[in-house]
Structures are given as C-alpha cells and as structure tokens.
Amino acid sequence: MPDLVELDRDHPGFRDPAYRARRNTIASLALAYTAGDPVPNVPYEPQEVGVWGTALEHLAPLHARRACPEYIAGYPKLGFRHDHVPSFEEMNTRLGALTGFRLEPVAGLVTPRQFMERLAQRVFLATQYMRHHSAPLYTPEPDVIHELVGHGPLLADPVFAEQNRLFGEATLRVDDTKIDELIRLYWYVLEFGVYEASDGLRVVGAGLLSSFGELGRFEEKADLRPFDIATIASTPFDPTDYQGVLFVSPSKEKLVADLEGFLKKVIAR
C-alpha cells in the first residue's frame, strides 16, 4: 500500500520505517472517519506516551512564566497527565461541557479554509499522530501535542473558544481573494499571539505554547512588532520554521477586542 503520509527528507522520522508505518496506520483511522461517528481511539504506544510526558515536563515551567492566565486556568480542566495521552473522545467530553467545542481527526494538514470553516460549527480538525521520539521537543508539523497542549486549554476558555468560532463564521463569508487575510490573522494571533502584561509578555498562541524551543526563545530572537490588524493581515509567514516576526498587543483585552471587532465586521458584510 502506498504511503498515506508523505514526510520531507529532513523530517526526524523520514528514515524510520516503523514510524512511517505508524503514521500511515493513524492516518488511515482518520481517513475512515465520518463526521458524527464516534471518534476513533488511538491506543498510544509506551514510546509515544514517553514523548508526550517529556514534552509536558519541559513545557510546564515555560507555561508558568509566559502562558496567559486563561491557558493556565484551562490546562487542569482537561485532565492532562504525563503518563497518559488523552483520546479525542476524552477531550471532547471535557471541551463539550466547557465551551461546546469538539475535536475531529484528520490524516494530516488540511487547507486553511477547510480548517477554519469547521470552526463555525465549533469543530476543531486535529491530528492524532505523535512526533518522532528522537525529537520529543520538536515537530515540523502539527501533531497531537500541538493540538491538545497548544490549542486545548484555550478552547476550554469561553472567550478564546469564541474567537475560534468567529474565525469560522468569517471564513464562510469571504471569497478566495480575502481568505489570506483571515489565515494570517489566525496564524499571528491564535497560533503565535503575544500581549504585554504587568509581569512581562504573555502568550495566547498555540504554536508558541506547544513549542519548547520557540516559547523559550521568542523574546530574544523574534522581531516583536506592534499589534495592528491591517499590518498583520498583510504580513506573510513561513510555517516551516521558528517565526521571525511576532505581533505584540498592549493588553489581552485590546487583543481580543481588536480581533473580535474585525471578525464581526467581516461577518456582517
């Protein structure tokens, strides 16, 4: 059977046939899934649980220092443990009770439009595979750690869950000439958003919150620019590397108000 998942030659698992086979197995579960059915469970192997635990252990002190309060409050509500990778059904039970969001599996990357349109129905398309064991603190693409640990705690927060939903509603109302603006806004805010707080910079972006290397270095290494919706909407990004540019809002309240105001204007057109 041909590979369902194509890995770049510089991917940590490219030369590991067992890992590639595992990725294909997990992808096949997602491809066979039909929306509305019970989400297929992935019984994670001991090595994968070890990767999960290592990532959580290293991220914890960085979260304490830089994660926004809503993330810190949402994290324990999802029942994360170092010795257990939660299933999507476990996550859906918890998220459903908190904000009505649910995770549905995909085999790999989907188009930004496909991803964001489903947010309108409070559905978050997510991958179930684990990053390669040789690089437990790094992944070149979204994996289950990014999806659950990066996005999960803020999907458990009503304010940030609503921002995700508004992105979905806005995406349903724009054509392909405007979709790039929404994609960039999602990227620079809900994947890599930062704001100023009384105790320093705080992060709302899942890409930063799930990346040990990037969360620990962005203050010194990234070009931190003032948060401006129009500028963000016209700034391209490279998803394959650490982000060279981040946009910093003067407060969480302004970040939320600016983004929500823009999205509601798009929805009202």
C-alpha positions as CSV (number, residue, x, y, z in Angstrom):
1,M,0.0,0.0,0.0
2,P,1.4,3.4,-0.9
3,D,2.2,5.8,2.0
4,L,-0.7,7.9,3.1
5,V,1.6,10.3,4.8
6,E,4.5,12.0,2.9
7,L,7.4,13.1,5.0
8,D,10.0,15.6,4.0
9,R,13.6,14.3,3.8
10,D,14.6,16.5,6.8
11,H,11.7,15.2,8.9
12,P,13.1,13.4,12.1
13,G,11.1,10.2,11.1
14,F,11.9,10.2,7.4
15,R,14.4,7.3,7.6
16,D,12.4,5.3,10.3
17,P,10.2,2.7,8.6
18,A,8.4,1.8,11.8
19,Y,7.5,5.5,12.4
20,R,6.3,5.9,8.9
21,A,4.1,2.8,9.2
22,R,2.7,4.1,12.4
23,R,1.9,7.4,10.8
24,N,0.1,5.5,8.0
25,T,-1.9,3.5,10.5
26,I,-3.1,6.6,12.3
27,A,-3.8,8.4,9.1
28,S,-6.0,5.5,7.9
29,L,-8.1,5.8,11.0
30,A,-8.8,9.5,10.3
31,L,-9.5,8.9,6.6
32,A,-12.1,6.3,7.5
33,Y,-13.8,8.6,10.0
34,T,-17.2,10.2,9.1
35,A,-18.3,13.3,10.9
36,G,-20.8,12.5,13.6
37,D,-19.5,9.0,14.2
38,P,-17.6,8.1,17.4
39,V,-14.0,9.4,17.1
40,P,-11.5,6.6,16.5
41,N,-9.3,5.9,19.5
42,V,-5.5,5.7,19.0
43,P,-4.0,3.4,21.6
44,Y,-0.7,5.2,22.1
45,E,2.4,3.0,22.5
46,P,4.7,3.3,25.5
47,Q,7.3,5.2,23.4
48,E,4.7,7.7,22.3
49,V,3.5,8.2,25.9
50,G,7.1,8.9,26.8
51,V,7.4,11.6,24.2
52,W,4.2,13.1,25.5
53,G,5.4,13.1,29.1
54,T,8.8,14.6,28.1
55,A,7.1,17.4,26.2
56,L,4.8,18.2,29.1
57,E,7.6,18.2,31.6
58,H,9.7,20.6,29.7
59,L,6.9,22.9,28.8
60,A,5.5,23.3,32.3
61,P,8.0,25.9,33.6
62,L,7.7,27.9,30.4
63,H,3.9,27.9,30.6
64,A,4.2,29.2,34.2
65,R,6.3,32.1,33.1
66,R,4.7,33.0,29.7
67,A,1.3,31.4,29.2
68,C,-1.8,33.7,29.5
69,P,-3.9,33.2,32.7
70,E,-6.8,31.7,30.6
71,Y,-4.4,29.0,29.4
72,I,-3.1,28.3,32.8
73,A,-6.7,28.0,34.1
74,G,-7.8,25.8,31.3
75,Y,-5.0,23.3,31.4
76,P,-6.1,21.4,34.5
77,K,-9.7,21.3,33.3
78,L,-8.5,18.9,30.5
79,G,-7.1,16.4,32.9
80,F,-3.6,16.2,31.3
81,R,-1.2,13.6,32.9
82,H,2.3,12.9,31.9
83,D,1.7,9.1,31.7
84,H,-1.4,9.3,29.5
85,V,-2.2,10.8,26.1
86,P,-5.9,11.6,26.2
87,S,-8.1,10.4,23.5
88,F,-10.2,12.8,21.4
89,E,-13.3,11.4,23.0
90,E,-11.9,12.3,26.4
91,M,-11.1,15.8,25.3
92,N,-14.5,16.2,23.6
93,T,-16.3,15.3,26.8
94,R,-14.4,17.9,28.7
95,L,-14.4,20.6,26.0
96,G,-18.1,20.0,25.2
97,A,-19.1,20.7,28.8
98,L,-17.0,23.8,28.9
99,T,-17.4,25.6,25.5
100,G,-19.2,23.1,23.1
101,F,-16.1,22.5,21.0
102,R,-15.1,19.1,19.8
103,L,-12.1,17.6,18.0
104,E,-12.4,15.6,14.8
105,P,-9.5,13.7,13.3
106,V,-7.7,14.5,10.1
107,A,-4.9,12.4,8.5
108,G,-2.6,15.4,8.1
109,L,-2.6,19.0,7.0
110,V,-5.8,20.3,5.5
111,T,-6.3,23.6,3.7
112,P,-6.6,26.6,6.0
113,R,-10.1,27.2,4.6
114,Q,-11.2,23.6,5.4
115,F,-9.8,24.0,8.9
116,M,-11.3,27.4,9.6
117,E,-14.7,26.8,8.1
118,R,-15.4,23.9,10.5
119,L,-14.7,26.3,13.5
120,A,-18.0,27.9,12.8
121,Q,-19.6,24.6,14.0
122,R,-17.3,24.5,17.0
123,V,-15.4,21.7,15.3
124,F,-11.6,21.7,15.6
125,L,-9.9,19.5,13.0
126,A,-6.8,17.9,14.6
127,T,-4.1,15.3,14.0
128,Q,-3.7,12.3,16.3
129,Y,-0.1,11.2,15.5
130,M,2.8,11.7,17.8
131,R,6.1,13.5,16.8
132,H,9.2,11.3,16.4
133,H,10.8,10.0,19.5
134,S,14.2,11.3,18.5
135,A,13.0,14.9,18.8
136,P,10.4,15.0,21.7
137,L,10.6,18.8,21.9
138,Y,10.3,19.5,18.2
139,T,7.8,18.8,15.4
140,P,7.9,20.2,11.9
141,E,4.1,19.9,11.6
142,P,1.1,20.0,13.9
143,D,1.0,16.7,16.0
144,V,-1.2,15.6,18.9
145,I,0.9,17.6,21.4
146,H,0.4,20.8,19.4
147,E,-3.3,20.1,19.1
148,L,-4.1,19.1,22.6
149,V,-1.5,21.0,24.7
150,G,-1.3,24.0,22.4
151,H,-4.9,24.6,21.5
152,G,-6.8,22.6,24.1
153,P,-6.6,24.8,27.2
154,L,-7.8,27.9,25.3
155,L,-10.6,26.0,23.5
156,A,-11.7,25.4,27.1
157,D,-11.9,29.1,27.7
158,P,-15.2,30.8,26.6
159,V,-13.5,34.0,25.3
160,F,-10.9,32.2,23.2
161,A,-13.3,29.5,22.1
162,E,-15.5,32.3,20.7
163,Q,-12.6,33.8,18.8
164,N,-12.1,30.4,17.1
165,R,-15.8,30.3,16.3
166,L,-15.8,33.8,14.8
167,F,-12.9,32.8,12.5
168,G,-15.1,30.1,11.2
169,E,-18.1,32.4,10.6
170,A,-15.9,34.9,8.9
171,T,-14.3,32.3,6.7
172,L,-17.7,31.2,5.5
173,R,-18.3,34.8,4.2
174,V,-15.1,35.6,2.3
175,D,-14.0,34.5,-1.2
176,D,-10.6,33.4,-2.1
177,T,-9.4,37.0,-2.6
178,K,-9.8,37.7,1.1
179,I,-9.1,34.3,2.7
180,D,-5.4,35.0,3.0
181,E,-6.1,37.9,5.4
182,L,-8.0,35.6,7.7
183,I,-5.3,32.9,7.5
184,R,-2.6,35.4,8.5
185,L,-4.7,36.8,11.4
186,Y,-5.3,33.3,12.7
187,W,-1.6,32.5,12.4
188,Y,-0.3,35.6,14.1
189,V,-3.0,35.7,16.9
190,L,-4.3,32.2,17.7
191,E,-1.1,30.4,16.7
192,F,1.5,33.0,17.7
193,G,-0.3,35.8,19.6
194,V,1.5,37.7,22.3
195,Y,0.4,40.6,24.6
196,E,2.0,42.8,27.3
197,A,1.1,42.1,30.9
198,S,2.2,43.6,34.2
199,D,4.7,40.8,34.7
200,G,6.0,40.7,31.1
201,L,4.9,39.2,27.8
202,R,2.1,36.6,27.9
203,V,1.3,34.2,25.1
204,V,-2.1,33.2,23.6
205,G,-0.8,31.4,20.5
206,A,-0.9,27.6,20.4
207,G,2.2,27.4,18.2
208,L,4.3,29.0,20.9
209,L,2.5,27.3,23.8
210,S,3.3,23.8,22.3
211,S,6.9,24.5,21.3
212,F,9.6,24.2,23.9
213,G,12.2,25.7,21.7
214,E,10.2,28.7,20.4
215,L,8.4,29.5,23.7
216,G,11.8,29.7,25.4
217,R,13.4,32.0,22.8
218,F,10.9,34.2,21.1
219,E,11.6,37.3,23.4
220,E,15.2,37.4,22.4
221,K,15.1,36.0,18.8
222,A,11.8,37.3,17.2
223,D,11.2,40.7,15.8
224,L,8.4,41.9,18.1
225,R,6.2,44.4,16.4
226,P,3.2,46.5,17.5
227,F,-0.1,44.7,17.1
228,D,-2.1,46.1,14.2
229,I,-4.8,44.2,12.4
230,A,-4.2,45.7,9.0
231,T,-0.5,45.1,9.2
232,I,-0.9,41.5,10.4
233,A,-3.5,40.8,7.6
234,S,-0.9,41.7,5.0
235,T,2.2,40.0,6.5
236,P,3.1,36.6,5.1
237,F,4.6,33.9,7.3
238,D,6.7,30.7,7.0
239,P,5.1,27.7,8.7
240,T,8.2,25.6,8.4
241,D,10.5,27.5,10.8
242,Y,10.6,29.5,14.0
243,Q,8.7,32.7,13.5
244,G,10.9,35.7,12.7
245,V,8.1,38.2,13.4
246,L,5.6,38.3,16.1
247,F,3.0,41.0,16.9
248,V,2.5,42.1,20.5
249,S,-0.7,43.7,21.7
250,P,-0.5,46.2,24.6
251,S,-3.0,44.1,26.5
252,K,-5.1,40.9,26.3
253,E,-8.3,43.0,26.4
254,K,-7.2,45.0,23.3
255,L,-6.0,41.9,21.5
256,V,-9.4,40.3,22.0
257,A,-11.3,43.5,21.2
258,D,-9.3,44.2,18.0
259,L,-9.7,40.7,16.7
260,E,-13.3,40.3,17.6
261,G,-14.2,43.7,16.1
262,F,-12.5,42.9,12.8
263,L,-14.1,39.4,12.5
264,K,-17.6,40.7,13.3
265,K,-17.2,43.3,10.6
266,V,-16.3,40.6,8.1
267,I,-19.3,38.5,9.3
268,A,-21.7,41.5,9.0
269,R,-20.8,42.3,5.3
